[in-house]
């Protein structure tokens, strides 16, 4: 189950990660990077957001969904 946006953990985010489901394999590296940058710039609105504990704090992991892609590319 995805986490809810958490301002406390956001303050401790040291890394970011983007998970791309197979249906986005057709996108180029540059387009994926632009979408990922937009999603991580607004994590509060990401559909699937997880905070993964790492030694230095947290890694914000966003799994890309169709709703996310539509929102940031519109």
Biopython code that builds the backbone (N, CA, C, O; Angstrom):
import numpy as np
from Bio.PDB.StructureBuilder import StructureBuilder

atoms = [
    (1, "UNK", "N", (0.839, -1.179, 0.000)),
    (1, "UNK", "CA", (0.000, 0.000, 0.000)),
    (1, "UNK", "C", (0.887, 1.246, 0.000)),
    (1, "UNK", "O", (1.880, 1.319, 0.723)),
    (2, "UNK", "N", (0.513, 2.206, -0.813)),
    (2, "UNK", "CA", (1.298, 3.433, -0.932)),
    (2, "UNK", "C", (1.181, 4.277, 0.332)),
    (2, "UNK", "O", (0.179, 4.229, 1.045)),
    (3, "UNK", "N", (2.225, 5.043, 0.586)),
    (3, "UNK", "CA", (2.217, 5.962, 1.717)),
    (3, "UNK", "C", (1.480, 7.236, 1.341)),
    (3, "UNK", "O", (1.333, 7.562, 0.163)),
    (4, "UNK", "N", (1.019, 7.950, 2.360)),
    (4, "UNK", "CA", (0.484, 9.280, 2.134)),
    (4, "UNK", "C", (1.650, 10.261, 2.197)),
    (4, "UNK", "O", (2.678, 9.983, 2.815)),
    (5, "UNK", "N", (1.476, 11.407, 1.553)),
    (5, "UNK", "CA", (2.486, 12.447, 1.614)),
    (5, "UNK", "C", (2.741, 12.800, 3.075)),
    (5, "UNK", "O", (1.807, 13.003, 3.850)),
    (6, "UNK", "N", (4.011, 12.869, 3.436)),
    (6, "UNK", "CA", (4.383, 13.126, 4.819)),
    (6, "UNK", "C", (5.450, 14.225, 4.858)),
    (6, "UNK", "O", (6.602, 13.981, 4.499)),
    (7, "UNK", "N", (5.072, 15.437, 5.292)),
    (7, "UNK", "CA", (6.047, 16.539, 5.332)),
    (7, "UNK", "C", (7.279, 16.230, 6.174)),
    (7, "UNK", "O", (8.379, 16.669, 5.839)),
    (8, "UNK", "N", (7.110, 15.480, 7.266)),
    (8, "UNK", "CA", (8.252, 15.130, 8.110)),
    (8, "UNK", "C", (9.258, 14.292, 7.320)),
    (8, "UNK", "O", (10.451, 14.594, 7.303)),
    (9, "UNK", "N", (8.765, 13.234, 6.666)),
    (9, "UNK", "CA", (9.673, 12.373, 5.890)),
    (9, "UNK", "C", (10.221, 13.117, 4.683)),
    (9, "UNK", "O", (11.363, 12.894, 4.280)),
    (10, "UNK", "N", (9.410, 14.003, 4.100)),
    (10, "UNK", "CA", (9.892, 14.797, 2.957)),
    (10, "UNK", "C", (11.143, 15.582, 3.336)),
    (10, "UNK", "O", (12.069, 15.712, 2.536)),
    (11, "UNK", "N", (11.164, 16.101, 4.550)),
    (11, "UNK", "CA", (12.325, 16.873, 5.009)),
    (11, "UNK", "C", (13.562, 15.998, 5.126)),
    (11, "UNK", "O", (14.683, 16.506, 5.149)),
    (12, "UNK", "N", (13.366, 14.680, 5.200)),
    (12, "UNK", "CA", (14.482, 13.748, 5.355)),
    (12, "UNK", "C", (14.787, 12.969, 4.073)),
    (12, "UNK", "O", (15.584, 12.031, 4.100)),
    (13, "UNK", "N", (14.164, 13.346, 2.952)),
    (13, "UNK", "CA", (14.412, 12.655, 1.677)),
    (13, "UNK", "C", (15.809, 12.999, 1.182)),
    (13, "UNK", "O", (16.144, 14.166, 0.979)),
    (14, "UNK", "N", (16.616, 11.961, 0.991)),
    (14, "UNK", "CA", (17.990, 12.118, 0.519)),
    (14, "UNK", "C", (18.163, 11.572, -0.899)),
    (14, "UNK", "O", (19.129, 11.905, -1.586)),
    (15, "UNK", "N", (17.222, 10.732, -1.331)),
    (15, "UNK", "CA", (17.293, 10.099, -2.645)),
    (15, "UNK", "C", (15.891, 10.064, -3.235)),
    (15, "UNK", "O", (14.894, 10.136, -2.515)),
    (16, "UNK", "N", (15.834, 9.952, -4.555)),
    (16, "UNK", "CA", (14.560, 9.742, -5.224)),
    (16, "UNK", "C", (14.700, 8.581, -6.193)),
    (16, "UNK", "O", (15.781, 8.294, -6.707)),
    (17, "UNK", "N", (13.570, 7.922, -6.424)),
    (17, "UNK", "CA", (13.540, 6.795, -7.337)),
    (17, "UNK", "C", (12.200, 6.821, -8.058)),
    (17, "UNK", "O", (11.174, 7.158, -7.468)),
    (18, "UNK", "N", (12.218, 6.464, -9.335)),
    (18, "UNK", "CA", (10.993, 6.410, -10.117)),
    (18, "UNK", "C", (10.852, 5.014, -10.696)),
    (18, "UNK", "O", (11.762, 4.509, -11.352)),
    (19, "UNK", "N", (9.707, 4.395, -10.450)),
    (19, "UNK", "CA", (9.424, 3.052, -10.958)),
    (19, "UNK", "C", (8.524, 3.205, -12.182)),
    (19, "UNK", "O", (7.452, 3.805, -12.121)),
    (20, "UNK", "N", (8.998, 2.640, -13.299)),
    (20, "UNK", "CA", (8.270, 2.726, -14.565)),
    (20, "UNK", "C", (7.679, 1.369, -14.930)),
    (20, "UNK", "O", (8.429, 0.436, -15.218)),
    (21, "UNK", "N", (6.355, 1.235, -14.925)),
    (21, "UNK", "CA", (5.734, -0.014, -15.372)),
    (21, "UNK", "C", (6.057, -0.276, -16.851)),
    (21, "UNK", "O", (6.409, 0.646, -17.587)),
    (22, "UNK", "N", (5.936, -1.525, -17.272)),
    (22, "UNK", "CA", (6.294, -1.931, -18.633)),
    (22, "UNK", "C", (5.562, -1.156, -19.720)),
    (22, "UNK", "O", (6.097, -0.990, -20.816)),
    (23, "UNK", "N", (4.357, -0.680, -19.445)),
    (23, "UNK", "CA", (3.601, 0.014, -20.499)),
    (23, "UNK", "C", (4.223, 1.343, -20.914)),
    (23, "UNK", "O", (3.758, 1.969, -21.867)),
    (24, "UNK", "N", (5.261, 1.779, -20.215)),
    (24, "UNK", "CA", (5.951, 3.017, -20.583)),
    (24, "UNK", "C", (7.302, 2.768, -21.233)),
    (24, "UNK", "O", (8.105, 3.691, -21.367)),
    (25, "UNK", "N", (7.558, 1.538, -21.635)),
    (25, "UNK", "CA", (8.829, 1.206, -22.289)),
    (25, "UNK", "C", (9.026, 1.957, -23.604)),
    (25, "UNK", "O", (10.158, 2.142, -24.051)),
    (26, "UNK", "N", (7.933, 2.385, -24.222)),
    (26, "UNK", "CA", (8.020, 3.079, -25.510)),
    (26, "UNK", "C", (8.519, 4.518, -25.376)),
    (26, "UNK", "O", (8.897, 5.133, -26.373)),
    (27, "UNK", "N", (8.523, 5.060, -24.160)),
    (27, "UNK", "CA", (8.984, 6.428, -23.952)),
    (27, "UNK", "C", (10.504, 6.494, -23.974)),
    (27, "UNK", "O", (11.190, 5.571, -23.534)),
    (28, "UNK", "N", (11.005, 7.582, -24.485)),
    (28, "UNK", "CA", (12.449, 7.783, -24.517)),
    (28, "UNK", "C", (12.994, 8.197, -23.158)),
    (28, "UNK", "O", (12.242, 8.599, -22.270)),
    (29, "UNK", "N", (14.284, 8.097, -23.009)),
    (29, "UNK", "CA", (14.946, 8.431, -21.744)),
    (29, "UNK", "C", (14.689, 9.887, -21.362)),
    (29, "UNK", "O", (14.410, 10.179, -20.199)),
    (30, "UNK", "N", (14.778, 10.788, -22.312)),
    (30, "UNK", "CA", (14.585, 12.210, -22.026)),
    (30, "UNK", "C", (13.151, 12.499, -21.585)),
    (30, "UNK", "O", (12.930, 13.268, -20.649)),
    (31, "UNK", "N", (12.183, 11.887, -22.255)),
    (31, "UNK", "CA", (10.777, 12.092, -21.887)),
    (31, "UNK", "C", (10.484, 11.520, -20.496)),
    (31, "UNK", "O", (9.769, 12.132, -19.702)),
    (32, "UNK", "N", (11.042, 10.343, -20.214)),
    (32, "UNK", "CA", (10.869, 9.755, -18.884)),
    (32, "UNK", "C", (11.482, 10.661, -17.818)),
    (32, "UNK", "O", (10.902, 10.834, -16.746)),
    (33, "UNK", "N", (12.633, 11.230, -18.099)),
    (33, "UNK", "CA", (13.289, 12.108, -17.133)),
    (33, "UNK", "C", (12.448, 13.353, -16.864)),
    (33, "UNK", "O", (12.334, 13.784, -15.717)),
    (34, "UNK", "N", (11.858, 13.934, -17.907)),
    (34, "UNK", "CA", (11.007, 15.114, -17.736)),
    (34, "UNK", "C", (9.784, 14.791, -16.878)),
    (34, "UNK", "O", (9.410, 15.572, -16.002)),
    (35, "UNK", "N", (9.170, 13.646, -17.131)),
    (35, "UNK", "CA", (7.998, 13.231, -16.348)),
    (35, "UNK", "C", (8.405, 12.965, -14.904)),
    (35, "UNK", "O", (7.729, 13.408, -13.976)),
    (36, "UNK", "N", (9.502, 12.247, -14.713)),
    (36, "UNK", "CA", (9.974, 11.942, -13.352)),
    (36, "UNK", "C", (10.292, 13.226, -12.591)),
    (36, "UNK", "O", (9.936, 13.353, -11.419)),
    (37, "UNK", "N", (10.953, 14.174, -13.238)),
    (37, "UNK", "CA", (11.278, 15.447, -12.589)),
    (37, "UNK", "C", (10.004, 16.170, -12.149)),
    (37, "UNK", "O", (9.947, 16.713, -11.046)),
    (38, "UNK", "N", (8.988, 16.175, -13.006)),
    (38, "UNK", "CA", (7.726, 16.834, -12.676)),
    (38, "UNK", "C", (7.027, 16.136, -11.513)),
    (38, "UNK", "O", (6.462, 16.795, -10.640)),
    (39, "UNK", "N", (7.065, 14.808, -11.499)),
    (39, "UNK", "CA", (6.426, 14.060, -10.414)),
    (39, "UNK", "C", (7.121, 14.307, -9.084)),
    (39, "UNK", "O", (6.462, 14.495, -8.062)),
    (40, "UNK", "N", (8.442, 14.307, -9.093)),
    (40, "UNK", "CA", (9.184, 14.508, -7.850)),
    (40, "UNK", "C", (9.150, 15.963, -7.392)),
    (40, "UNK", "O", (9.389, 16.243, -6.217)),
    (41, "UNK", "N", (8.857, 16.893, -8.300)),
    (41, "UNK", "CA", (8.712, 18.294, -7.917)),
    (41, "UNK", "C", (7.389, 18.529, -7.185)),
    (41, "UNK", "O", (7.234, 19.531, -6.486)),
    (42, "UNK", "N", (6.437, 17.608, -7.345)),
    (42, "UNK", "CA", (5.120, 17.725, -6.724)),
    (42, "UNK", "C", (4.699, 16.377, -6.139)),
    (42, "UNK", "O", (3.685, 15.818, -6.558)),
    (43, "UNK", "N", (5.456, 15.847, -5.181)),
    (43, "UNK", "CA", (5.183, 14.496, -4.675)),
    (43, "UNK", "C", (3.838, 14.368, -3.960)),
    (43, "UNK", "O", (3.294, 13.268, -3.859)),
    (44, "UNK", "N", (3.309, 15.464, -3.473)),
    (44, "UNK", "CA", (2.040, 15.421, -2.744)),
    (44, "UNK", "C", (0.897, 14.929, -3.628)),
    (44, "UNK", "O", (-0.082, 14.375, -3.127)),
    (45, "UNK", "N", (1.017, 15.127, -4.938)),
    (45, "UNK", "CA", (-0.041, 14.722, -5.862)),
    (45, "UNK", "C", (0.255, 13.419, -6.594)),
    (45, "UNK", "O", (-0.517, 13.017, -7.465)),
    (46, "UNK", "N", (1.343, 12.761, -6.262)),
    (46, "UNK", "CA", (1.667, 11.479, -6.897)),
    (46, "UNK", "C", (0.643, 10.426, -6.462)),
    (46, "UNK", "O", (0.233, 10.384, -5.302)),
    (47, "UNK", "N", (0.243, 9.589, -7.402)),
    (47, "UNK", "CA", (-0.756, 8.566, -7.106)),
    (47, "UNK", "C", (-0.183, 7.475, -6.207)),
    (47, "UNK", "O", (-0.827, 7.065, -5.242)),
    (48, "UNK", "N", (1.028, 7.001, -6.520)),
    (48, "UNK", "CA", (1.659, 5.934, -5.738)),
    (48, "UNK", "C", (3.005, 6.451, -5.228)),
    (48, "UNK", "O", (3.977, 6.556, -5.977)),
    (49, "UNK", "N", (3.031, 6.765, -3.945)),
    (49, "UNK", "CA", (4.206, 7.343, -3.302)),
    (49, "UNK", "C", (4.620, 6.444, -2.141)),
    (49, "UNK", "O", (3.789, 6.061, -1.318)),
    (50, "UNK", "N", (5.892, 6.114, -2.082)),
    (50, "UNK", "CA", (6.418, 5.319, -0.977)),
    (50, "UNK", "C", (7.673, 5.989, -0.440)),
    (50, "UNK", "O", (8.460, 6.562, -1.193)),
    (51, "UNK", "N", (7.846, 5.908, 0.864)),
    (51, "UNK", "CA", (9.074, 6.369, 1.496)),
    (51, "UNK", "C", (9.839, 5.133, 1.942)),
    (51, "UNK", "O", (9.358, 4.351, 2.763)),
    (52, "UNK", "N", (11.017, 4.971, 1.399)),
    (52, "UNK", "CA", (11.855, 3.809, 1.710)),
    (52, "UNK", "C", (12.974, 4.287, 2.629)),
    (52, "UNK", "O", (13.702, 5.223, 2.300)),
    (53, "UNK", "N", (13.102, 3.648, 3.762)),
    (53, "UNK", "CA", (14.128, 4.029, 4.739)),
    (53, "UNK", "C", (15.506, 3.644, 4.208)),
    (53, "UNK", "O", (15.730, 2.503, 3.804)),
    (54, "UNK", "N", (16.419, 4.601, 4.214)),
    (54, "UNK", "CA", (17.817, 4.362, 3.853)),
    (54, "UNK", "C", (18.677, 4.866, 5.017)),
    (54, "UNK", "O", (18.167, 5.524, 5.923)),
    (55, "UNK", "N", (19.961, 4.564, 4.995)),
    (55, "UNK", "CA", (20.840, 4.912, 6.116)),
    (55, "UNK", "C", (20.857, 6.401, 6.420)),
    (55, "UNK", "O", (20.989, 6.797, 7.578)),
    (56, "UNK", "N", (20.726, 7.222, 5.400)),
    (56, "UNK", "CA", (20.854, 8.663, 5.608)),
    (56, "UNK", "C", (19.525, 9.380, 5.779)),
    (56, "UNK", "O", (19.513, 10.584, 6.038)),
    (57, "UNK", "N", (18.421, 8.688, 5.643)),
    (57, "UNK", "CA", (17.096, 9.313, 5.742)),
    (57, "UNK", "C", (16.062, 8.469, 5.018)),
    (57, "UNK", "O", (15.802, 7.325, 5.391)),
    (58, "UNK", "N", (15.477, 9.049, 3.979)),
    (58, "UNK", "CA", (14.473, 8.343, 3.195)),
    (58, "UNK", "C", (14.739, 8.502, 1.701)),
    (58, "UNK", "O", (15.344, 9.478, 1.256)),
    (59, "UNK", "N", (14.273, 7.522, 0.947)),
    (59, "UNK", "CA", (14.246, 7.597, -0.512)),
    (59, "UNK", "C", (12.776, 7.730, -0.893)),
    (59, "UNK", "O", (11.960, 6.882, -0.531)),
    (60, "UNK", "N", (12.438, 8.791, -1.620)),
    (60, "UNK", "CA", (11.079, 8.957, -2.116)),
    (60, "UNK", "C", (10.951, 8.150, -3.398)),
    (60, "UNK", "O", (11.648, 8.423, -4.376)),
    (61, "UNK", "N", (10.074, 7.169, -3.403)),
    (61, "UNK", "CA", (9.871, 6.323, -4.579)),
    (61, "UNK", "C", (8.469, 6.575, -5.132)),
    (61, "UNK", "O", (7.472, 6.408, -4.429)),
    (62, "UNK", "N", (8.409, 6.972, -6.377)),
    (62, "UNK", "CA", (7.128, 7.198, -7.052)),
    (62, "UNK", "C", (6.990, 6.172, -8.159)),
    (62, "UNK", "O", (7.869, 6.037, -9.012)),
    (63, "UNK", "N", (5.876, 5.449, -8.139)),
    (63, "UNK", "CA", (5.548, 4.522, -9.215)),
    (63, "UNK", "C", (4.627, 5.254, -10.171)),
    (63, "UNK", "O", (3.556, 5.714, -9.776)),
    (64, "UNK", "N", (5.031, 5.363, -11.412)),
    (64, "UNK", "CA", (4.306, 6.136, -12.415)),
    (64, "UNK", "C", (2.994, 5.441, -12.776)),
    (64, "UNK", "O", (2.955, 4.232, -13.005)),
    (65, "UNK", "N", (1.923, 6.233, -12.820)),
    (65, "UNK", "CA", (0.619, 5.732, -13.249)),
    (65, "UNK", "C", (0.132, 6.565, -14.427)),
    (65, "UNK", "O", (0.672, 7.630, -14.722)),
    (66, "UNK", "N", (-0.891, 6.062, -15.085)),
    (66, "UNK", "CA", (-1.477, 6.784, -16.222)),
    (66, "UNK", "C", (-1.980, 8.160, -15.783)),
    (66, "UNK", "O", (-1.805, 9.145, -16.500)),
    (67, "UNK", "N", (-2.604, 8.227, -14.607)),
    (67, "UNK", "CA", (-3.096, 9.514, -14.096)),
    (67, "UNK", "C", (-1.958, 10.506, -13.901)),
    (67, "UNK", "O", (-2.101, 11.689, -14.209)),
    (68, "UNK", "N", (-0.831, 10.028, -13.391)),
    (68, "UNK", "CA", (0.327, 10.907, -13.191)),
    (68, "UNK", "C", (0.833, 11.452, -14.517)),
    (68, "UNK", "O", (1.103, 12.646, -14.642)),
    (69, "UNK", "N", (0.962, 10.578, -15.505)),
    (69, "UNK", "CA", (1.478, 11.009, -16.811)),
    (69, "UNK", "C", (0.536, 12.029, -17.431)),
    (69, "UNK", "O", (0.987, 13.041, -17.968)),
    (70, "UNK", "N", (-0.747, 11.780, -17.364)),
    (70, "UNK", "CA", (-1.718, 12.743, -17.916)),
    (70, "UNK", "C", (-1.638, 14.079, -17.201)),
    (70, "UNK", "O", (-1.715, 15.129, -17.838)),
    (71, "UNK", "N", (-1.486, 14.050, -15.891)),
    (71, "UNK", "CA", (-1.444, 15.284, -15.102)),
    (71, "UNK", "C", (-0.226, 16.134, -15.440)),
    (71, "UNK", "O", (-0.349, 17.348, -15.600)),
    (72, "UNK", "N", (0.949, 15.516, -15.552)),
    (72, "UNK", "CA", (2.169, 16.316, -15.755)),
    (72, "UNK", "C", (2.456, 16.633, -17.214)),
    (72, "UNK", "O", (3.283, 17.501, -17.495)),
    (73, "UNK", "N", (1.801, 15.959, -18.148)),
    (73, "UNK", "CA", (2.049, 16.239, -19.560)),
    (73, "UNK", "C", (0.932, 17.066, -20.198)),
    (73, "UNK", "O", (1.014, 17.411, -21.377)),
    (74, "UNK", "N", (-0.095, 17.381, -19.437)),
    (74, "UNK", "CA", (-1.222, 18.143, -19.986)),
    (74, "UNK", "C", (-0.867, 19.589, -20.159)),
    (74, "UNK", "O", (-1.696, 20.379, -20.610)),
]
sb = StructureBuilder()
sb.init_structure("model")
sb.init_model(0)
sb.init_chain("A")
sb.init_seg("    ")
for serial, (resi, resn, name, xyz) in enumerate(atoms, 1):
    if name == "N":
        sb.init_residue(resn, " ", resi, " ")
    sb.init_atom(name, np.array(xyz, "f"), 0.0, 1.0, " ", f" {name:<3s}", serial, name[0])
structure = sb.get_structure()
